[in-house]
Amino acid sequence: MTKKDLIELVAKKSNLTNKASREAVTAFLNGIRDSLKSGEKVVITGFGTFSVRKRATRPGRNPKTGEKITIQARKAPGFTPGKTLKKAVR
């Protein structure tokens, strides 16, 4: 499912226009992004939890030259599915 498919689904299920549902979906996704950017976690009960995970500095290798390099620490978005979502997918 793409973002476009999701917008069409929201429009169909909620009797909104495509423009209104596009704005709603975009606002929802931007809200999640902004919360993660500020370090907060987002919990959607019955669906899952979005959080920021810290990746430690680790050794790596340049695949082109084979030279050893150090990969810097960074933050990465993470998602943990909720119990209801796990059960639905099984």
N, CA, C and O atoms as a GROMACS GRO file, in nm:
protein
  360
    1MET      N    1   0.085  -0.118   0.000
    1MET     CA    2   0.000   0.000   0.000
    1MET      C    3   0.089   0.124   0.000
    1MET      O    4   0.184   0.133   0.079
    2THR      N    5   0.060   0.215  -0.087
    2THR     CA    6   0.136   0.339  -0.095
    2THR      C    7   0.060   0.450  -0.022
    2THR      O    8  -0.054   0.431   0.022
    3LYS      N    9   0.125   0.566  -0.010
    3LYS     CA   10   0.060   0.679   0.054
    3LYS      C   11  -0.066   0.719  -0.024
    3LYS      O   12  -0.167   0.755   0.035
    4LYS      N   13  -0.057   0.712  -0.156
    4LYS     CA   14  -0.173   0.746  -0.240
    4LYS      C   15  -0.289   0.650  -0.212
    4LYS      O   16  -0.404   0.693  -0.202
    5ASP      N   17  -0.260   0.520  -0.201
    5ASP     CA   18  -0.363   0.421  -0.170
    5ASP      C   19  -0.426   0.448  -0.034
    5ASP      O   20  -0.547   0.436  -0.016
    6LEU      N   21  -0.342   0.486   0.063
    6LEU     CA   22  -0.391   0.516   0.197
    6LEU      C   23  -0.483   0.638   0.195
    6LEU      O   24  -0.587   0.638   0.262
    7ILE      N   25  -0.448   0.739   0.119
    7ILE     CA   26  -0.531   0.859   0.107
    7ILE      C   27  -0.666   0.824   0.046
    7ILE      O   28  -0.770   0.871   0.094
    8GLU      N   29  -0.666   0.742  -0.058
    8GLU     CA   30  -0.792   0.701  -0.121
    8GLU      C   31  -0.878   0.618  -0.025
    8GLU      O   32  -1.000   0.633  -0.024
    9LEU      N   33  -0.815   0.532   0.053
    9LEU     CA   34  -0.888   0.451   0.151
    9LEU      C   35  -0.952   0.538   0.258
    9LEU      O   36  -1.067   0.517   0.296
   10VAL      N   37  -0.876   0.636   0.309
   10VAL     CA   38  -0.929   0.728   0.410
   10VAL      C   39  -1.046   0.807   0.353
   10VAL      O   40  -1.147   0.827   0.420
   11ALA      N   41  -1.033   0.853   0.229
   11ALA     CA   42  -1.140   0.930   0.166
   11ALA      C   43  -1.266   0.845   0.152
   11ALA      O   44  -1.377   0.892   0.177
   12LYS      N   45  -1.250   0.721   0.112
   12LYS     CA   46  -1.364   0.632   0.091
   12LYS      C   47  -1.433   0.595   0.223
   12LYS      O   48  -1.555   0.600   0.233
   13LYS      N   49  -1.352   0.560   0.326
   13LYS     CA   50  -1.408   0.515   0.454
   13LYS      C   51  -1.470   0.628   0.535
   13LYS      O   52  -1.564   0.604   0.611
   14SER      N   53  -1.419   0.750   0.519
   14SER     CA   54  -1.467   0.860   0.603
   14SER      C   55  -1.553   0.962   0.528
   14SER      O   56  -1.587   1.066   0.582
   15ASN      N   57  -1.587   0.931   0.403
   15ASN     CA   58  -1.668   1.021   0.321
   15ASN      C   59  -1.608   1.161   0.311
   15ASN      O   60  -1.679   1.261   0.319
   16LEU      N   61  -1.478   1.167   0.294
   16LEU     CA   62  -1.408   1.293   0.273
   16LEU      C   63  -1.366   1.303   0.127
   16LEU      O   64  -1.364   1.204   0.055
   17THR      N   65  -1.334   1.424   0.086
   17THR     CA   66  -1.279   1.440  -0.048
   17THR      C   67  -1.134   1.391  -0.045
   17THR      O   68  -1.074   1.377   0.061
   18ASN      N   69  -1.080   1.366  -0.163
   18ASN     CA   70  -0.940   1.324  -0.169
   18ASN      C   71  -0.847   1.431  -0.114
   18ASN      O   72  -0.747   1.399  -0.049
   19LYS      N   73  -0.880   1.557  -0.138
   19LYS     CA   74  -0.796   1.666  -0.088
   19LYS      C   75  -0.798   1.670   0.064
   19LYS      O   76  -0.693   1.686   0.127
   20ALA      N   77  -0.917   1.656   0.124
   20ALA     CA   78  -0.928   1.659   0.270
   20ALA      C   79  -0.857   1.538   0.333
   20ALA      O   80  -0.791   1.552   0.436
   21SER      N   81  -0.872   1.421   0.272
   21SER     CA   82  -0.807   1.303   0.328
   21SER      C   83  -0.655   1.312   0.310
   21SER      O   84  -0.581   1.263   0.395
   22ARG      N   85  -0.608   1.373   0.200
   22ARG     CA   86  -0.464   1.391   0.180
   22ARG      C   87  -0.408   1.481   0.290
   22ARG      O   88  -0.301   1.454   0.345
   23GLU      N   89  -0.481   1.589   0.323
   23GLU     CA   90  -0.438   1.679   0.429
   23GLU      C   91  -0.437   1.608   0.564
   23GLU      O   92  -0.346   1.629   0.645
   24ALA      N   93  -0.539   1.524   0.589
   24ALA     CA   94  -0.547   1.451   0.716
   24ALA      C   95  -0.432   1.352   0.730
   24ALA      O   96  -0.368   1.346   0.834
   25VAL      N   97  -0.406   1.275   0.626
   25VAL     CA   98  -0.298   1.176   0.630
   25VAL      C   99  -0.163   1.245   0.642
   25VAL      O  100  -0.077   1.200   0.718
   26THR      N  101  -0.144   1.353   0.570
   26THR     CA  102  -0.018   1.428   0.576
   26THR      C  103   0.002   1.486   0.716
   26THR      O  104   0.113   1.481   0.769
   27ALA      N  105  -0.104   1.542   0.775
   27ALA     CA  106  -0.094   1.598   0.910
   27ALA      C  107  -0.060   1.488   1.011
   27ALA      O  108   0.021   1.510   1.101
   28PHE      N  109  -0.121   1.371   0.995
   28PHE     CA  110  -0.095   1.258   1.084
   28PHE      C  111   0.052   1.215   1.075
   28PHE      O  112   0.118   1.200   1.178
   29LEU      N  113   0.101   1.196   0.954
   29LEU     CA  114   0.240   1.153   0.934
   29LEU      C  115   0.339   1.259   0.980
   29LEU      O  116   0.442   1.226   1.039
   30ASN      N  117   0.308   1.386   0.954
   30ASN     CA  118   0.395   1.494   0.999
   30ASN      C  119   0.399   1.502   1.152
   30ASN      O  120   0.503   1.532   1.210
   31GLY      N  121   0.285   1.475   1.216
   31GLY     CA  122   0.281   1.474   1.362
   31GLY      C  123   0.371   1.366   1.419
   31GLY      O  124   0.443   1.390   1.516
   32ILE      N  125   0.366   1.248   1.360
   32ILE     CA  126   0.454   1.140   1.405
   32ILE      C  127   0.600   1.178   1.383
   32ILE      O  128   0.683   1.160   1.472
   33ARG      N  129   0.631   1.231   1.264
   33ARG     CA  130   0.769   1.270   1.232
   33ARG      C  131   0.821   1.376   1.329
   33ARG      O  132   0.933   1.366   1.378
   34ASP      N  133   0.739   1.479   1.356
   34ASP     CA  134   0.782   1.587   1.443
   34ASP      C  135   0.802   1.539   1.587
   34ASP      O  136   0.895   1.584   1.655
   35SER      N  137   0.717   1.448   1.633
   35SER     CA  138   0.734   1.394   1.768
   35SER      C  139   0.862   1.314   1.779
   35SER      O  140   0.936   1.327   1.877
   36LEU      N  141   0.890   1.232   1.679
   36LEU     CA  142   1.014   1.153   1.679
   36LEU      C  143   1.136   1.244   1.671
   36LEU      O  144   1.238   1.219   1.734
   37LYS      N  145   1.124   1.350   1.592
   37LYS     CA  146   1.235   1.443   1.575
   37LYS      C  147   1.270   1.511   1.707
   37LYS      O  148   1.386   1.540   1.734
   38SER      N  149   1.168   1.536   1.791
   38SER     CA  150   1.193   1.599   1.920
   38SER      C  151   1.226   1.497   2.029
   38SER      O  152   1.242   1.534   2.146
   39GLY      N  153   1.238   1.369   1.993
   39GLY     CA  154   1.280   1.266   2.088
   39GLY      C  155   1.167   1.196   2.161
   39GLY      O  156   1.193   1.112   2.247
   40GLU      N  157   1.042   1.228   2.131
   40GLU     CA  158   0.929   1.166   2.197
   40GLU      C  159   0.895   1.034   2.127
   40GLU      O  160   0.930   1.013   2.011
   41LYS      N  161   0.826   0.946   2.199
   41LYS     CA  162   0.777   0.827   2.133
   41LYS      C  163   0.627   0.844   2.110
   41LYS      O  164   0.559   0.914   2.185
   42VAL      N  165   0.577   0.779   2.006
   42VAL     CA  166   0.437   0.790   1.968
   42VAL      C  167   0.371   0.653   1.987
   42VAL      O  168   0.413   0.555   1.926
   43VAL      N  169   0.270   0.649   2.072
   43VAL     CA  170   0.201   0.523   2.101
   43VAL      C  171   0.060   0.531   2.042
   43VAL      O  172  -0.018   0.620   2.077
   44ILE      N  173   0.029   0.438   1.953
   44ILE     CA  174  -0.105   0.427   1.896
   44ILE      C  175  -0.159   0.294   1.947
   44ILE      O  176  -0.124   0.188   1.897
   45THR      N  177  -0.246   0.302   2.047
   45THR     CA  178  -0.297   0.183   2.112
   45THR      C  179  -0.364   0.091   2.011
   45THR      O  180  -0.446   0.136   1.930
   46GLY      N  181  -0.329  -0.036   2.016
   46GLY     CA  182  -0.384  -0.135   1.925
   46GLY      C  183  -0.308  -0.145   1.794
   46GLY      O  184  -0.332  -0.238   1.716
   47PHE      N  185  -0.218  -0.053   1.768
   47PHE     CA  186  -0.141  -0.056   1.644
   47PHE      C  187   0.007  -0.077   1.672
   47PHE      O  188   0.065  -0.175   1.626
   48GLY      N  189   0.067   0.015   1.748
   48GLY     CA  190   0.209   0.000   1.778
   48GLY      C  191   0.271   0.126   1.833
   48GLY      O  192   0.202   0.225   1.860
   49THR      N  193   0.402   0.122   1.850
   49THR     CA  194   0.477   0.232   1.907
   49THR      C  195   0.591   0.271   1.815
   49THR      O  196   0.671   0.186   1.774
   50PHE      N  197   0.598   0.399   1.782
   50PHE     CA  198   0.709   0.454   1.706
   50PHE      C  199   0.805   0.516   1.807
   50PHE      O  200   0.761   0.586   1.898
   51SER      N  201   0.935   0.491   1.793
   51SER     CA  202   1.031   0.547   1.887
   51SER      C  203   1.162   0.575   1.815
   51SER      O  204   1.184   0.532   1.702
   52VAL      N  205   1.248   0.650   1.884
   52VAL     CA  206   1.381   0.679   1.831
   52VAL      C  207   1.478   0.583   1.898
   52VAL      O  208   1.484   0.576   2.021
   53ARG      N  209   1.554   0.512   1.818
   53ARG     CA  210   1.652   0.417   1.872
   53ARG      C  211   1.792   0.472   1.847
   53ARG      O  212   1.822   0.528   1.742
   54LYS      N  213   1.877   0.454   1.947
   54LYS     CA  214   2.015   0.502   1.935
   54LYS      C  215   2.102   0.388   1.886
   54LYS      O  216   2.105   0.280   1.945
   55ARG      N  217   2.174   0.413   1.779
   55ARG     CA  218   2.267   0.315   1.723
   55ARG      C  219   2.408   0.355   1.770
   55ARG      O  220   2.449   0.469   1.752
   56ALA      N  221   2.479   0.263   1.828
   56ALA     CA  222   2.614   0.290   1.880
   56ALA      C  223   2.716   0.297   1.766
   56ALA      O  224   2.692   0.249   1.655
   57THR      N  225   2.828   0.359   1.796
   57THR     CA  226   2.941   0.360   1.702
   57THR      C  227   2.988   0.216   1.685
   57THR      O  228   2.999   0.141   1.782
   58ARG      N  229   3.017   0.179   1.561
   58ARG     CA  230   3.058   0.040   1.538
   58ARG      C  231   3.159   0.035   1.424
   58ARG      O  232   3.164   0.124   1.339
   59PRO      N  233   3.240  -0.071   1.423
   59PRO     CA  234   3.338  -0.085   1.315
   59PRO      C  235   3.268  -0.133   1.187
   59PRO      O  236   3.170  -0.207   1.192
   60GLY      N  237   3.321  -0.090   1.076
   60GLY     CA  238   3.267  -0.133   0.947
   60GLY      C  239   3.380  -0.146   0.846
   60GLY      O  240   3.497  -0.133   0.880
   61ARG      N  241   3.342  -0.173   0.723
   61ARG     CA  242   3.442  -0.191   0.619
   61ARG      C  243   3.389  -0.127   0.491
   61ARG      O  244   3.273  -0.146   0.453
   62ASN      N  245   3.476  -0.051   0.425
   62ASN     CA  246   3.440   0.008   0.298
   62ASN      C  247   3.434  -0.105   0.195
   62ASN      O  248   3.535  -0.170   0.169
   63PRO      N  249   3.316  -0.131   0.136
   63PRO     CA  250   3.304  -0.245   0.044
   63PRO      C  251   3.387  -0.229  -0.084
   63PRO      O  252   3.422  -0.329  -0.148
   64LYS      N  253   3.418  -0.107  -0.121
   64LYS     CA  254   3.492  -0.083  -0.244
   64LYS      C  255   3.642  -0.110  -0.226
   64LYS      O  256   3.706  -0.173  -0.310
   65THR      N  257   3.697  -0.060  -0.113
   65THR     CA  258   3.841  -0.072  -0.093
   65THR      C  259   3.879  -0.177   0.012
   65THR      O  260   3.994  -0.219   0.017
   66GLY      N  261   3.783  -0.218   0.094
   66GLY     CA  262   3.813  -0.315   0.198
   66GLY      C  263   3.874  -0.251   0.322
   66GLY      O  264   3.906  -0.320   0.419
   67GLU      N  265   3.889  -0.119   0.320
   67GLU     CA  266   3.949  -0.045   0.430
   67GLU      C  267   3.855  -0.045   0.552
   67GLU      O  268   3.733  -0.032   0.537
   68LYS      N  269   3.911  -0.060   0.671
   68LYS     CA  270   3.831  -0.055   0.794
   68LYS      C  271   3.793   0.090   0.822
   68LYS      O  272   3.875   0.180   0.809
   69ILE      N  273   3.668   0.111   0.860
   69ILE     CA  274   3.619   0.244   0.894
   69ILE      C  275   3.537   0.234   1.021
   69ILE      O  276   3.499   0.126   1.064
   70THR      N  277   3.510   0.349   1.081
   70THR     CA  278   3.424   0.355   1.198
   70THR      C  279   3.292   0.421   1.156
   70THR      O  280   3.292   0.531   1.102
   71ILE      N  281   3.182   0.351   1.181
   71ILE     CA  282   3.050   0.405   1.150
   71ILE      C  283   3.003   0.481   1.273
   71ILE      O  284   2.994   0.424   1.382
   72GLN      N  285   2.975   0.609   1.256
   72GLN     CA  286   2.939   0.697   1.367
   72GLN      C  287   2.806   0.658   1.430
   72GLN      O  288   2.719   0.599   1.366
   73ALA      N  289   2.791   0.693   1.558
   73ALA     CA  290   2.664   0.671   1.628
   73ALA      C  291   2.558   0.761   1.564
   73ALA      O  292   2.588   0.869   1.514
   74ARG      N  293   2.434   0.713   1.567
   74ARG     CA  294   2.326   0.792   1.510
   74ARG      C  295   2.194   0.750   1.572
   74ARG      O  296   2.186   0.652   1.646
   75LYS      N  297   2.092   0.824   1.541
   75LYS     CA  298   1.957   0.790   1.585
   75LYS      C  299   1.881   0.737   1.464
   75LYS      O  300   1.900   0.783   1.352
   76ALA      N  301   1.795   0.639   1.489
   76ALA     CA  302   1.716   0.581   1.380
   76ALA      C  303   1.573   0.560   1.429
   76ALA      O  304   1.552   0.525   1.545
   77PRO      N  305   1.474   0.580   1.341
   77PRO     CA  306   1.337   0.554   1.383
   77PRO      C  307   1.312   0.404   1.396
   77PRO      O  308   1.369   0.323   1.323
   78GLY      N  309   1.228   0.370   1.490
   78GLY     CA  310   1.194   0.230   1.511
   78GLY      C  311   1.045   0.214   1.531
   78GLY      O  312   0.977   0.308   1.569
   79PHE      N  313   0.995   0.094   1.504
   79PHE     CA  314   0.853   0.065   1.523
   79PHE      C  315   0.840  -0.070   1.591
   79PHE      O  316   0.904  -0.168   1.551
   80THR      N  317   0.757  -0.075   1.693
   80THR     CA  318   0.726  -0.200   1.762
   80THR      C  319   0.576  -0.223   1.747
   80THR      O  320   0.497  -0.144   1.798
   81PRO      N  321   0.536  -0.329   1.679
   81PRO     CA  322   0.393  -0.353   1.661
   81PRO      C  323   0.325  -0.389   1.792
   81PRO      O  324   0.385  -0.452   1.880
   82GLY      N  325   0.198  -0.347   1.805
   82GLY     CA  326   0.120  -0.379   1.923
   82GLY      C  327   0.063  -0.519   1.915
   82GLY      O  328   0.067  -0.584   1.810
   83LYS      N  329   0.010  -0.565   2.026
   83LYS     CA  330  -0.044  -0.701   2.034
   83LYS      C  331  -0.158  -0.722   1.936
   83LYS      O  332  -0.166  -0.826   1.872
   84THR      N  333  -0.247  -0.623   1.923
   84THR     CA  334  -0.362  -0.635   1.832
   84THR      C  335  -0.316  -0.647   1.687
   84THR      O  336  -0.372  -0.727   1.612
   85LEU      N  337  -0.217  -0.569   1.647
   85LEU     CA  338  -0.165  -0.574   1.511
   85LEU      C  339  -0.098  -0.709   1.484
   85LEU      O  340  -0.117  -0.768   1.378
   86LYS      N  341  -0.020  -0.757   1.579
   86LYS     CA  342   0.046  -0.886   1.563
   86LYS      C  343  -0.058  -0.998   1.543
   86LYS      O  344  -0.042  -1.085   1.459
   87LYS      N  345  -0.163  -0.990   1.624
   87LYS     CA  346  -0.267  -1.093   1.618
   87LYS      C  347  -0.341  -1.088   1.484
   87LYS      O  348  -0.375  -1.192   1.428
   88ALA      N  349  -0.366  -0.966   1.433
   88ALA     CA  350  -0.436  -0.950   1.306
   88ALA      C  351  -0.356  -1.004   1.188
   88ALA      O  352  -0.414  -1.058   1.094
   89VAL      N  353  -0.225  -0.989   1.193
   89VAL     CA  354  -0.139  -1.030   1.083
   89VAL      C  355  -0.122  -1.182   1.080
   89VAL      O  356  -0.107  -1.240   0.972
   90ARG      N  357  -0.124  -1.244   1.196
   90ARG     CA  358  -0.109  -1.391   1.200
   90ARG      C  359  -0.221  -1.452   1.130
   90ARG      O  360  -0.229  -1.574   1.122
   0.00000   0.00000   0.00000
